[in-house]
Amino acid sequence: MKPKELVLDFYKNDLLLNQSEVNEFLHPDLIIEWNSSKGFVQMNREDVLNLTADLSKAYVRSKMRITHIVAEGQMVSVRYSHFVKTFENPREEMLLAHFFVIWEIKDGKLYRGYQMSQFN
């Protein structure tokens, strides 16, 4: 699978709520450097899988609306907005945050992520 296709598949609706599916995309040595409006966080594979478990407890739906995606070699940049629906109010979609991430792909998996976000 080409790097751009891999990243597009990773951001499919509801995938981030399924820990076993997310696991298939992650390189064993994954590192994400995440700058958000709440500060800097560095996450490894286990951290991402734990975040996925937490998301699945809070949200019934997860949707990424990608506005830009650019691929060059093993690098893919994506700009998207993350929308969710809560268990308490599954009919209302709410914007969680806006994201920009640069992914480095290695061995057909997400290897390094450099992410920025701003919460809504």
PATOR-957308 format. One record per atom (N, C-alpha, C, O): atom name; x negated, z, y negated; residue in three letters. Coordinates in steps of 0.02 Angstrom, whole numbers, plus 50000, padded with zeros to 5 digits. Layout:
REM residues N
{name:CA	x:X	z:Z	y:Y	resn:ALA};
...
//
This chain:
REM residues 120
{name:N	x:49958	z:50000	y:50059	resn:MET};
{name:CA	x:50000	z:50000	y:50000	resn:MET};
{name:C	x:49955	z:50000	y:49938	resn:MET};
{name:O	x:49905	z:50036	y:49935	resn:MET};
{name:N	x:49974	z:49960	y:49889	resn:LYS};
{name:CA	x:49936	z:49957	y:49826	resn:LYS};
{name:C	x:49947	z:50021	y:49786	resn:LYS};
{name:O	x:49999	z:50053	y:49791	resn:LYS};
{name:N	x:49896	z:50040	y:49745	resn:PRO};
{name:CA	x:49902	z:50102	y:49706	resn:PRO};
{name:C	x:49966	z:50106	y:49664	resn:PRO};
{name:O	x:49998	z:50159	y:49661	resn:PRO};
{name:N	x:49984	z:50052	y:49630	resn:LYS};
{name:CA	x:50044	z:50054	y:49589	resn:LYS};
{name:C	x:50107	z:50067	y:49631	resn:LYS};
{name:O	x:50150	z:50105	y:49611	resn:LYS};
{name:N	x:50111	z:50034	y:49689	resn:GLU};
{name:CA	x:50168	z:50045	y:49734	resn:GLU};
{name:C	x:50171	z:50117	y:49759	resn:GLU};
{name:O	x:50225	z:50146	y:49765	resn:GLU};
{name:N	x:50113	z:50145	y:49774	resn:LEU};
{name:CA	x:50108	z:50214	y:49797	resn:LEU};
{name:C	x:50137	z:50261	y:49744	resn:LEU};
{name:O	x:50178	z:50305	y:49760	resn:LEU};
{name:N	x:50116	z:50252	y:49682	resn:VAL};
{name:CA	x:50140	z:50296	y:49628	resn:VAL};
{name:C	x:50214	z:50286	y:49616	resn:VAL};
{name:O	x:50250	z:50335	y:49607	resn:VAL};
{name:N	x:50238	z:50224	y:49617	resn:LEU};
{name:CA	x:50310	z:50213	y:49609	resn:LEU};
{name:C	x:50350	z:50247	y:49665	resn:LEU};
{name:O	x:50403	z:50275	y:49652	resn:LEU};
{name:N	x:50325	z:50244	y:49726	resn:ASP};
{name:CA	x:50358	z:50277	y:49782	resn:ASP};
{name:C	x:50358	z:50353	y:49773	resn:ASP};
{name:O	x:50407	z:50386	y:49792	resn:ASP};
{name:N	x:50304	z:50381	y:49745	resn:PHE};
{name:CA	x:50300	z:50453	y:49735	resn:PHE};
{name:C	x:50353	z:50478	y:49686	resn:PHE};
{name:O	x:50377	z:50534	y:49692	resn:PHE};
{name:N	x:50370	z:50436	y:49637	resn:TYR};
{name:CA	x:50418	z:50456	y:49587	resn:TYR};
{name:C	x:50490	z:50435	y:49603	resn:TYR};
{name:O	x:50532	z:50432	y:49558	resn:TYR};
{name:N	x:50504	z:50419	y:49666	resn:LYS};
{name:CA	x:50573	z:50402	y:49685	resn:LYS};
{name:C	x:50618	z:50463	y:49675	resn:LYS};
{name:O	x:50595	z:50520	y:49677	resn:LYS};
{name:N	x:50681	z:50449	y:49663	resn:ASN};
{name:CA	x:50730	z:50502	y:49653	resn:ASN};
{name:C	x:50729	z:50552	y:49710	resn:ASN};
{name:O	x:50728	z:50534	y:49769	resn:ASN};
{name:N	x:50728	z:50616	y:49692	resn:ASP};
{name:CA	x:50733	z:50673	y:49737	resn:ASP};
{name:C	x:50672	z:50685	y:49781	resn:ASP};
{name:O	x:50670	z:50735	y:49817	resn:ASP};
{name:N	x:50621	z:50642	y:49780	resn:LEU};
{name:CA	x:50563	z:50653	y:49822	resn:LEU};
{name:C	x:50529	z:50719	y:49806	resn:LEU};
{name:O	x:50506	z:50754	y:49851	resn:LEU};
{name:N	x:50524	z:50736	y:49742	resn:LEU};
{name:CA	x:50490	z:50798	y:49723	resn:LEU};
{name:C	x:50526	z:50861	y:49747	resn:LEU};
{name:O	x:50500	z:50917	y:49741	resn:LEU};
{name:N	x:50585	z:50853	y:49775	resn:LEU};
{name:CA	x:50621	z:50910	y:49803	resn:LEU};
{name:C	x:50610	z:50918	y:49877	resn:LEU};
{name:O	x:50636	z:50964	y:49908	resn:LEU};
{name:N	x:50571	z:50873	y:49907	resn:ASN};
{name:CA	x:50560	z:50873	y:49979	resn:ASN};
{name:C	x:50486	z:50883	y:49994	resn:ASN};
{name:O	x:50446	z:50837	y:49988	resn:ASN};
{name:N	x:50469	z:50944	y:50013	resn:GLN};
{name:CA	x:50399	z:50963	y:50023	resn:GLN};
{name:C	x:50364	z:50919	y:50076	resn:GLN};
{name:O	x:50306	z:50900	y:50066	resn:GLN};
{name:N	x:50397	z:50903	y:50130	resn:SER};
{name:CA	x:50364	z:50863	y:50182	resn:SER};
{name:C	x:50351	z:50792	y:50158	resn:SER};
{name:O	x:50300	z:50762	y:50176	resn:SER};
{name:N	x:50396	z:50764	y:50118	resn:GLU};
{name:CA	x:50384	z:50697	y:50091	resn:GLU};
{name:C	x:50328	z:50697	y:50040	resn:GLU};
{name:O	x:50286	z:50653	y:50040	resn:GLU};
{name:N	x:50328	z:50747	y:49996	resn:VAL};
{name:CA	x:50274	z:50753	y:49946	resn:VAL};
{name:C	x:50206	z:50759	y:49981	resn:VAL};
{name:O	x:50158	z:50728	y:49960	resn:VAL};
{name:N	x:50204	z:50798	y:50034	resn:ASN};
{name:CA	x:50142	z:50809	y:50071	resn:ASN};
{name:C	x:50110	z:50743	y:50094	resn:ASN};
{name:O	x:50049	z:50737	y:50096	resn:ASN};
{name:N	x:50151	z:50694	y:50112	resn:GLU};
{name:CA	x:50126	z:50629	y:50136	resn:GLU};
{name:C	x:50087	z:50591	y:50082	resn:GLU};
{name:O	x:50045	z:50549	y:50099	resn:GLU};
{name:N	x:50100	z:50605	y:50019	resn:PHE};
{name:CA	x:50068	z:50569	y:49964	resn:PHE};
{name:C	x:50002	z:50601	y:49941	resn:PHE};
{name:O	x:49963	z:50568	y:49906	resn:PHE};
{name:N	x:49990	z:50663	y:49959	resn:LEU};
{name:CA	x:49936	z:50702	y:49930	resn:LEU};
{name:C	x:49872	z:50699	y:49971	resn:LEU};
{name:O	x:49872	z:50710	y:50032	resn:LEU};
{name:N	x:49818	z:50684	y:49938	resn:HIS};
{name:CA	x:49751	z:50685	y:49969	resn:HIS};
{name:C	x:49734	z:50758	y:49983	resn:HIS};
{name:O	x:49753	z:50802	y:49944	resn:HIS};
{name:N	x:49698	z:50772	y:50038	resn:PRO};
{name:CA	x:49679	z:50842	y:50053	resn:PRO};
{name:C	x:49640	z:50876	y:49997	resn:PRO};
{name:O	x:49644	z:50937	y:49989	resn:PRO};
{name:N	x:49602	z:50838	y:49958	resn:ASP};
{name:CA	x:49562	z:50866	y:49904	resn:ASP};
{name:C	x:49593	z:50856	y:49835	resn:ASP};
{name:O	x:49558	z:50855	y:49784	resn:ASP};
{name:N	x:49659	z:50850	y:49833	resn:LEU};
{name:CA	x:49695	z:50838	y:49770	resn:LEU};
{name:C	x:49680	z:50891	y:49718	resn:LEU};
{name:O	x:49677	z:50951	y:49733	resn:LEU};
{name:N	x:49670	z:50868	y:49657	resn:ILE};
{name:CA	x:49665	z:50912	y:49598	resn:ILE};
{name:C	x:49706	z:50880	y:49542	resn:ILE};
{name:O	x:49699	z:50820	y:49528	resn:ILE};
{name:N	x:49748	z:50919	y:49510	resn:ILE};
{name:CA	x:49785	z:50896	y:49451	resn:ILE};
{name:C	x:49765	z:50941	y:49393	resn:ILE};
{name:O	x:49769	z:51002	y:49397	resn:ILE};
{name:N	x:49743	z:50910	y:49339	resn:GLU};
{name:CA	x:49729	z:50945	y:49276	resn:GLU};
{name:C	x:49788	z:50932	y:49231	resn:GLU};
{name:O	x:49799	z:50875	y:49209	resn:GLU};
{name:N	x:49826	z:50985	y:49216	resn:TRP};
{name:CA	x:49890	z:50977	y:49182	resn:TRP};
{name:C	x:49888	z:51015	y:49116	resn:TRP};
{name:O	x:49881	z:51076	y:49114	resn:TRP};
{name:N	x:49896	z:50978	y:49061	resn:ASN};
{name:CA	x:49903	z:51006	y:48994	resn:ASN};
{name:C	x:49976	z:51002	y:48975	resn:ASN};
{name:O	x:50004	z:50947	y:48969	resn:ASN};
{name:N	x:50007	z:51060	y:48965	resn:SER};
{name:CA	x:50078	z:51060	y:48946	resn:SER};
{name:C	x:50085	z:51098	y:48880	resn:SER};
{name:O	x:50037	z:51125	y:48853	resn:SER};
{name:N	x:50147	z:51099	y:48856	resn:SER};
{name:CA	x:50160	z:51137	y:48795	resn:SER};
{name:C	x:50151	z:51212	y:48806	resn:SER};
{name:O	x:50151	z:51251	y:48759	resn:SER};
{name:N	x:50144	z:51232	y:48870	resn:LYS};
{name:CA	x:50133	z:51303	y:48886	resn:LYS};
{name:C	x:50060	z:51318	y:48902	resn:LYS};
{name:O	x:50043	z:51376	y:48916	resn:LYS};
{name:N	x:50016	z:51267	y:48899	resn:GLY};
{name:CA	x:49945	z:51279	y:48912	resn:GLY};
{name:C	x:49917	z:51235	y:48968	resn:GLY};
{name:O	x:49950	z:51188	y:48991	resn:GLY};
{name:N	x:49857	z:51251	y:48989	resn:PHE};
{name:CA	x:49821	z:51212	y:49040	resn:PHE};
{name:C	x:49828	z:51245	y:49109	resn:PHE};
{name:O	x:49823	z:51305	y:49116	resn:PHE};
{name:N	x:49840	z:51202	y:49159	resn:VAL};
{name:CA	x:49844	z:51225	y:49228	resn:VAL};
{name:C	x:49806	z:51176	y:49271	resn:VAL};
{name:O	x:49812	z:51115	y:49263	resn:VAL};
{name:N	x:49766	z:51202	y:49317	resn:GLN};
{name:CA	x:49735	z:51159	y:49367	resn:GLN};
{name:C	x:49767	z:51175	y:49434	resn:GLN};
{name:O	x:49772	z:51233	y:49454	resn:GLN};
{name:N	x:49790	z:51122	y:49468	resn:MET};
{name:CA	x:49827	z:51132	y:49531	resn:MET};
{name:C	x:49792	z:51094	y:49587	resn:MET};
{name:O	x:49766	z:51039	y:49578	resn:MET};
{name:N	x:49793	z:51124	y:49647	resn:ASN};
{name:CA	x:49769	z:51090	y:49706	resn:ASN};
{name:C	x:49829	z:51071	y:49749	resn:ASN};
{name:O	x:49887	z:51079	y:49728	resn:ASN};
{name:N	x:49816	z:51045	y:49808	resn:ARG};
{name:CA	x:49869	z:51021	y:49852	resn:ARG};
{name:C	x:49920	z:51076	y:49867	resn:ARG};
{name:O	x:49980	z:51065	y:49863	resn:ARG};
{name:N	x:49896	z:51135	y:49886	resn:GLU};
{name:CA	x:49941	z:51191	y:49902	resn:GLU};
{name:C	x:49984	z:51210	y:49842	resn:GLU};
{name:O	x:50044	z:51225	y:49851	resn:GLU};
{name:N	x:49955	z:51211	y:49783	resn:ASP};
{name:CA	x:49993	z:51227	y:49722	resn:ASP};
{name:C	x:50050	z:51177	y:49711	resn:ASP};
{name:O	x:50106	z:51197	y:49693	resn:ASP};
{name:N	x:50036	z:51113	y:49722	resn:VAL};
{name:CA	x:50087	z:51061	y:49713	resn:VAL};
{name:C	x:50143	z:51070	y:49764	resn:VAL};
{name:O	x:50202	z:51064	y:49748	resn:VAL};
{name:N	x:50125	z:51085	y:49826	resn:LEU};
{name:CA	x:50176	z:51095	y:49878	resn:LEU};
{name:C	x:50218	z:51157	y:49863	resn:LEU};
{name:O	x:50278	z:51158	y:49876	resn:LEU};
{name:N	x:50187	z:51210	y:49836	resn:ASN};
{name:CA	x:50225	z:51269	y:49816	resn:ASN};
{name:C	x:50272	z:51254	y:49758	resn:ASN};
{name:O	x:50328	z:51278	y:49756	resn:ASN};
{name:N	x:50248	z:51213	y:49710	resn:LEU};
{name:CA	x:50291	z:51193	y:49654	resn:LEU};
{name:C	x:50351	z:51153	y:49680	resn:LEU};
{name:O	x:50407	z:51162	y:49656	resn:LEU};
{name:N	x:50339	z:51110	y:49728	resn:THR};
{name:CA	x:50393	z:51071	y:49758	resn:THR};
{name:C	x:50445	z:51117	y:49790	resn:THR};
{name:O	x:50505	z:51107	y:49783	resn:THR};
{name:N	x:50422	z:51168	y:49825	resn:ALA};
{name:CA	x:50468	z:51216	y:49856	resn:ALA};
{name:C	x:50509	z:51252	y:49803	resn:ALA};
{name:O	x:50569	z:51263	y:49812	resn:ALA};
{name:N	x:50476	z:51271	y:49748	resn:ASP};
{name:CA	x:50512	z:51305	y:49693	resn:ASP};
{name:C	x:50564	z:51258	y:49662	resn:ASP};
{name:O	x:50620	z:51280	y:49647	resn:ASP};
{name:N	x:50546	z:51195	y:49651	resn:LEU};
{name:CA	x:50593	z:51147	y:49622	resn:LEU};
{name:C	x:50654	z:51138	y:49666	resn:LEU};
{name:O	x:50710	z:51132	y:49642	resn:LEU};
{name:N	x:50643	z:51136	y:49732	resn:SER};
{name:CA	x:50699	z:51125	y:49778	resn:SER};
{name:C	x:50747	z:51184	y:49780	resn:SER};
{name:O	x:50804	z:51177	y:49799	resn:SER};
{name:N	x:50723	z:51243	y:49759	resn:LYS};
{name:CA	x:50767	z:51302	y:49756	resn:LYS};
{name:C	x:50808	z:51303	y:49692	resn:LYS};
{name:O	x:50861	z:51334	y:49689	resn:LYS};
{name:N	x:50784	z:51269	y:49640	resn:ALA};
{name:CA	x:50817	z:51271	y:49575	resn:ALA};
{name:C	x:50861	z:51211	y:49561	resn:ALA};
{name:O	x:50910	z:51216	y:49523	resn:ALA};
{name:N	x:50845	z:51153	y:49592	resn:TYR};
{name:CA	x:50880	z:51091	y:49574	resn:TYR};
{name:C	x:50908	z:51056	y:49635	resn:TYR};
{name:O	x:50878	z:51056	y:49688	resn:TYR};
{name:N	x:50966	z:51025	y:49625	resn:VAL};
{name:CA	x:50998	z:50988	y:49678	resn:VAL};
{name:C	x:50979	z:50914	y:49673	resn:VAL};
{name:O	x:50982	z:50878	y:49723	resn:VAL};
{name:N	x:50960	z:50891	y:49614	resn:ARG};
{name:CA	x:50939	z:50821	y:49604	resn:ARG};
{name:C	x:50879	z:50819	y:49558	resn:ARG};
{name:O	x:50869	z:50862	y:49515	resn:ARG};
{name:N	x:50838	z:50767	y:49568	resn:SER};
{name:CA	x:50778	z:50757	y:49526	resn:SER};
{name:C	x:50770	z:50682	y:49516	resn:SER};
{name:O	x:50767	z:50644	y:49565	resn:SER};
{name:N	x:50765	z:50661	y:49454	resn:LYS};
{name:CA	x:50760	z:50590	y:49439	resn:LYS};
{name:C	x:50705	z:50578	y:49387	resn:LYS};
{name:O	x:50702	z:50612	y:49336	resn:LYS};
{name:N	x:50662	z:50530	y:49401	resn:MET};
{name:CA	x:50611	z:50510	y:49353	resn:MET};
{name:C	x:50632	z:50443	y:49322	resn:MET};
{name:O	x:50649	z:50396	y:49357	resn:MET};
{name:N	x:50631	z:50441	y:49257	resn:ARG};
{name:CA	x:50644	z:50378	y:49221	resn:ARG};
{name:C	x:50577	z:50354	y:49193	resn:ARG};
{name:O	x:50554	z:50378	y:49141	resn:ARG};
{name:N	x:50548	z:50306	y:49228	resn:ILE};
{name:CA	x:50483	z:50280	y:49208	resn:ILE};
{name:C	x:50493	z:50229	y:49153	resn:ILE};
{name:O	x:50533	z:50182	y:49159	resn:ILE};
{name:N	x:50455	z:50238	y:49098	resn:THR};
{name:CA	x:50459	z:50190	y:49042	resn:THR};
{name:C	x:50397	z:50145	y:49041	resn:THR};
{name:O	x:50401	z:50088	y:49016	resn:THR};
{name:N	x:50341	z:50169	y:49066	resn:HIS};
{name:CA	x:50279	z:50130	y:49066	resn:HIS};
{name:C	x:50240	z:50145	y:49130	resn:HIS};
{name:O	x:50236	z:50202	y:49152	resn:HIS};
{name:N	x:50211	z:50093	y:49158	resn:ILE};
{name:CA	x:50165	z:50101	y:49214	resn:ILE};
{name:C	x:50113	z:50046	y:49210	resn:ILE};
{name:O	x:50129	z:49987	y:49205	resn:ILE};
{name:N	x:50049	z:50066	y:49213	resn:VAL};
{name:CA	x:49994	z:50020	y:49207	resn:VAL};
{name:C	x:49944	z:50036	y:49263	resn:VAL};
{name:O	x:49925	z:50094	y:49272	resn:VAL};
{name:N	x:49923	z:49985	y:49299	resn:ALA};
{name:CA	x:49876	z:49996	y:49354	resn:ALA};
{name:C	x:49814	z:49953	y:49344	resn:ALA};
{name:O	x:49819	z:49895	y:49324	resn:ALA};
{name:N	x:49757	z:49982	y:49358	resn:GLU};
{name:CA	x:49693	z:49946	y:49357	resn:GLU};
{name:C	x:49650	z:49975	y:49413	resn:GLU};
{name:O	x:49630	z:50033	y:49410	resn:GLU};
{name:N	x:49636	z:49935	y:49463	resn:GLY};
{name:CA	x:49597	z:49959	y:49519	resn:GLY};
{name:C	x:49632	z:50016	y:49554	resn:GLY};
{name:O	x:49690	z:50011	y:49574	resn:GLY};
{name:N	x:49597	z:50072	y:49560	resn:GLN};
{name:CA	x:49625	z:50132	y:49594	resn:GLN};
{name:C	x:49654	z:50182	y:49544	resn:GLN};
{name:O	x:49669	z:50239	y:49563	resn:GLN};
{name:N	x:49664	z:50161	y:49482	resn:MET};
{name:CA	x:49692	z:50205	y:49430	resn:MET};
{name:C	x:49762	z:50179	y:49411	resn:MET};
{name:O	x:49772	z:50119	y:49402	resn:MET};
{name:N	x:49809	z:50226	y:49404	resn:VAL};
{name:CA	x:49877	z:50209	y:49385	resn:VAL};
{name:C	x:49900	z:50258	y:49331	resn:VAL};
{name:O	x:49896	z:50319	y:49341	resn:VAL};
{name:N	x:49923	z:50232	y:49275	resn:SER};
{name:CA	x:49949	z:50274	y:49221	resn:SER};
{name:C	x:50025	z:50267	y:49218	resn:SER};
{name:O	x:50051	z:50212	y:49222	resn:SER};
{name:N	x:50059	z:50323	y:49210	resn:VAL};
{name:CA	x:50132	z:50323	y:49210	resn:VAL};
{name:C	x:50158	z:50367	y:49153	resn:VAL};
{name:O	x:50133	z:50422	y:49141	resn:VAL};
{name:N	x:50207	z:50341	y:49118	resn:ARG};
{name:CA	x:50243	z:50381	y:49067	resn:ARG};
{name:C	x:50315	z:50384	y:49090	resn:ARG};
{name:O	x:50347	z:50333	y:49104	resn:ARG};
{name:N	x:50342	z:50445	y:49095	resn:TYR};
{name:CA	x:50410	z:50453	y:49121	resn:TYR};
{name:C	x:50443	z:50516	y:49093	resn:TYR};
{name:O	x:50410	z:50560	y:49065	resn:TYR};
{name:N	x:50509	z:50518	y:49101	resn:SER};
{name:CA	x:50548	z:50578	y:49085	resn:SER};
{name:C	x:50578	z:50603	y:49150	resn:SER};
{name:O	x:50601	z:50564	y:49191	resn:SER};
{name:N	x:50577	z:50669	y:49158	resn:HIS};
{name:CA	x:50602	z:50701	y:49219	resn:HIS};
{name:C	x:50669	z:50733	y:49205	resn:HIS};
{name:O	x:50674	z:50778	y:49163	resn:HIS};
{name:N	x:50720	z:50710	y:49240	resn:PHE};
{name:CA	x:50788	z:50736	y:49233	resn:PHE};
{name:C	x:50806	z:50773	y:49297	resn:PHE};
{name:O	x:50786	z:50754	y:49351	resn:PHE};
{name:N	x:50845	z:50826	y:49290	resn:VAL};
{name:CA	x:50866	z:50866	y:49348	resn:VAL};
{name:C	x:50940	z:50885	y:49342	resn:VAL};
{name:O	x:50970	z:50881	y:49288	resn:VAL};
{name:N	x:50968	z:50904	y:49400	resn:LYS};
{name:CA	x:51035	z:50934	y:49403	resn:LYS};
{name:C	x:51028	z:51000	y:49439	resn:LYS};
{name:O	x:50997	z:51003	y:49492	resn:LYS};
{name:N	x:51056	z:51052	y:49412	resn:THR};
{name:CA	x:51051	z:51119	y:49442	resn:THR};
{name:C	x:51106	z:51129	y:49494	resn:THR};
{name:O	x:51157	z:51094	y:49494	resn:THR};
{name:N	x:51095	z:51179	y:49537	resn:PHE};
{name:CA	x:51146	z:51197	y:49586	resn:PHE};
{name:C	x:51209	z:51224	y:49550	resn:PHE};
{name:O	x:51265	z:51213	y:49573	resn:PHE};
{name:N	x:51198	z:51260	y:49496	resn:GLU};
{name:CA	x:51253	z:51290	y:49459	resn:GLU};
{name:C	x:51297	z:51238	y:49425	resn:GLU};
{name:O	x:51357	z:51247	y:49418	resn:GLU};
{name:N	x:51266	z:51183	y:49403	resn:ASN};
{name:CA	x:51302	z:51131	y:49367	resn:ASN};
{name:C	x:51279	z:51062	y:49390	resn:ASN};
{name:O	x:51245	z:51027	y:49353	resn:ASN};
{name:N	x:51297	z:51042	y:49452	resn:PRO};
{name:CA	x:51271	z:50980	y:49480	resn:PRO};
{name:C	x:51298	z:50916	y:49448	resn:PRO};
{name:O	x:51273	z:50862	y:49462	resn:PRO};
{name:N	x:51347	z:50922	y:49404	resn:ARG};
{name:CA	x:51374	z:50862	y:49371	resn:ARG};
{name:C	x:51337	z:50845	y:49307	resn:ARG};
{name:O	x:51342	z:50789	y:49282	resn:ARG};
{name:N	x:51301	z:50893	y:49280	resn:GLU};
{name:CA	x:51266	z:50881	y:49217	resn:GLU};
{name:C	x:51192	z:50869	y:49228	resn:GLU};
{name:O	x:51156	z:50911	y:49256	resn:GLU};
{name:N	x:51170	z:50812	y:49205	resn:GLU};
{name:CA	x:51099	z:50795	y:49209	resn:GLU};
{name:C	x:51065	z:50820	y:49146	resn:GLU};
{name:O	x:51089	z:50808	y:49090	resn:GLU};
{name:N	x:51008	z:50855	y:49154	resn:MET};
{name:CA	x:50973	z:50880	y:49095	resn:MET};
{name:C	x:50900	z:50858	y:49097	resn:MET};
{name:O	x:50869	z:50852	y:49150	resn:MET};
{name:N	x:50874	z:50845	y:49038	resn:LEU};
{name:CA	x:50804	z:50826	y:49032	resn:LEU};
{name:C	x:50760	z:50887	y:49040	resn:LEU};
{name:O	x:50767	z:50936	y:49003	resn:LEU};
{name:N	x:50715	z:50885	y:49088	resn:LEU};
{name:CA	x:50669	z:50940	y:49099	resn:LEU};
{name:C	x:50608	z:50934	y:49054	resn:LEU};
{name:O	x:50589	z:50981	y:49020	resn:LEU};
{name:N	x:50576	z:50874	y:49054	resn:ALA};
{name:CA	x:50516	z:50864	y:49014	resn:ALA};
{name:C	x:50497	z:50790	y:49013	resn:ALA};
{name:O	x:50521	z:50750	y:49052	resn:ALA};
{name:N	x:50453	z:50774	y:48966	resn:HIS};
{name:CA	x:50422	z:50708	y:48961	resn:HIS};
{name:C	x:50351	z:50714	y:48987	resn:HIS};
{name:O	x:50317	z:50764	y:48973	resn:HIS};
{name:N	x:50328	z:50664	y:49024	resn:PHE};
{name:CA	x:50262	z:50666	y:49056	resn:PHE};
{name:C	x:50222	z:50602	y:49044	resn:PHE};
{name:O	x:50250	z:50548	y:49035	resn:PHE};
{name:N	x:50157	z:50611	y:49043	resn:PHE};
{name:CA	x:50110	z:50556	y:49047	resn:PHE};
{name:C	x:50056	z:50578	y:49095	resn:PHE};
{name:O	x:50028	z:50632	y:49089	resn:PHE};
{name:N	x:50041	z:50535	y:49145	resn:VAL};
{name:CA	x:49992	z:50554	y:49195	resn:VAL};
{name:C	x:49950	z:50493	y:49214	resn:VAL};
{name:O	x:49974	z:50437	y:49218	resn:VAL};
{name:N	x:49886	z:50506	y:49224	resn:ILE};
{name:CA	x:49840	z:50456	y:49250	resn:ILE};
{name:C	x:49822	z:50479	y:49321	resn:ILE};
{name:O	x:49795	z:50533	y:49330	resn:ILE};
{name:N	x:49837	z:50436	y:49370	resn:TRP};
{name:CA	x:49822	z:50452	y:49440	resn:TRP};
{name:C	x:49762	z:50412	y:49464	resn:TRP};
{name:O	x:49757	z:50352	y:49450	resn:TRP};
{name:N	x:49717	z:50445	y:49499	resn:GLU};
{name:CA	x:49664	z:50412	y:49535	resn:GLU};
{name:C	x:49683	z:50413	y:49609	resn:GLU};
{name:O	x:49698	z:50466	y:49636	resn:GLU};
{name:N	x:49681	z:50355	y:49640	resn:ILE};
{name:CA	x:49700	z:50349	y:49710	resn:ILE};
{name:C	x:49637	z:50345	y:49753	resn:ILE};
{name:O	x:49590	z:50309	y:49736	resn:ILE};
{name:N	x:49637	z:50382	y:49808	resn:LYS};
{name:CA	x:49581	z:50381	y:49855	resn:LYS};
{name:C	x:49609	z:50384	y:49926	resn:LYS};
{name:O	x:49652	z:50426	y:49941	resn:LYS};
{name:N	x:49585	z:50340	y:49969	resn:ASP};
{name:CA	x:49608	z:50338	y:50039	resn:ASP};
{name:C	x:49684	z:50329	y:50043	resn:ASP};
{name:O	x:49716	z:50354	y:50090	resn:ASP};
{name:N	x:49713	z:50293	y:49995	resn:GLY};
{name:CA	x:49785	z:50280	y:49996	resn:GLY};
{name:C	x:49828	z:50340	y:49978	resn:GLY};
{name:O	x:49888	z:50341	y:49994	resn:GLY};
{name:N	x:49798	z:50390	y:49946	resn:LYS};
{name:CA	x:49834	z:50452	y:49927	resn:LYS};
{name:C	x:49821	z:50470	y:49854	resn:LYS};
{name:O	x:49773	z:50445	y:49824	resn:LYS};
{name:N	x:49863	z:50512	y:49826	resn:LEU};
{name:CA	x:49852	z:50538	y:49758	resn:LEU};
{name:C	x:49794	z:50587	y:49761	resn:LEU};
{name:O	x:49798	z:50638	y:49796	resn:LEU};
{name:N	x:49740	z:50572	y:49726	resn:TYR};
{name:CA	x:49678	z:50611	y:49731	resn:TYR};
{name:C	x:49664	z:50654	y:49669	resn:TYR};
{name:O	x:49651	z:50714	y:49675	resn:TYR};
{name:N	x:49667	z:50624	y:49611	resn:ARG};
{name:CA	x:49656	z:50660	y:49548	resn:ARG};
{name:C	x:49712	z:50641	y:49500	resn:ARG};
{name:O	x:49729	z:50583	y:49492	resn:ARG};
{name:N	x:49740	z:50692	y:49467	resn:GLY};
{name:CA	x:49792	z:50680	y:49417	resn:GLY};
{name:C	x:49773	z:50713	y:49353	resn:GLY};
{name:O	x:49751	z:50771	y:49352	resn:GLY};
{name:N	x:49781	z:50677	y:49298	resn:TYR};
{name:CA	x:49768	z:50703	y:49231	resn:TYR};
{name:C	x:49833	z:50696	y:49194	resn:TYR};
{name:O	x:49853	z:50641	y:49174	resn:TYR};
{name:N	x:49868	z:50752	y:49185	resn:GLN};
{name:CA	x:49938	z:50751	y:49163	resn:GLN};
{name:C	x:49948	z:50790	y:49099	resn:GLN};
{name:O	x:49917	z:50842	y:49087	resn:GLN};
{name:N	x:49992	z:50763	y:49057	resn:MET};
{name:CA	x:50014	z:50797	y:48996	resn:MET};
{name:C	x:50090	z:50798	y:48997	resn:MET};
{name:O	x:50122	z:50749	y:49019	resn:MET};
{name:N	x:50119	z:50853	y:48973	resn:SER};
{name:CA	x:50192	z:50856	y:48971	resn:SER};
{name:C	x:50214	z:50895	y:48910	resn:SER};
{name:O	x:50178	z:50936	y:48882	resn:SER};
{name:N	x:50276	z:50881	y:48892	resn:GLN};
{name:CA	x:50308	z:50920	y:48839	resn:GLN};
{name:C	x:50378	z:50936	y:48864	resn:GLN};
{name:O	x:50418	z:50891	y:48878	resn:GLN};
{name:N	x:50392	z:51000	y:48868	resn:PHE};
{name:CA	x:50457	z:51022	y:48893	resn:PHE};
{name:C	x:50510	z:51009	y:48840	resn:PHE};
{name:O	x:50497	z:51011	y:48780	resn:PHE};
{name:N	x:50570	z:50996	y:48864	resn:ASN};
{name:CA	x:50625	z:50982	y:48819	resn:ASN};
{name:C	x:50651	z:51045	y:48786	resn:ASN};
{name:O	x:50698	z:51043	y:48747	resn:ASN};
//
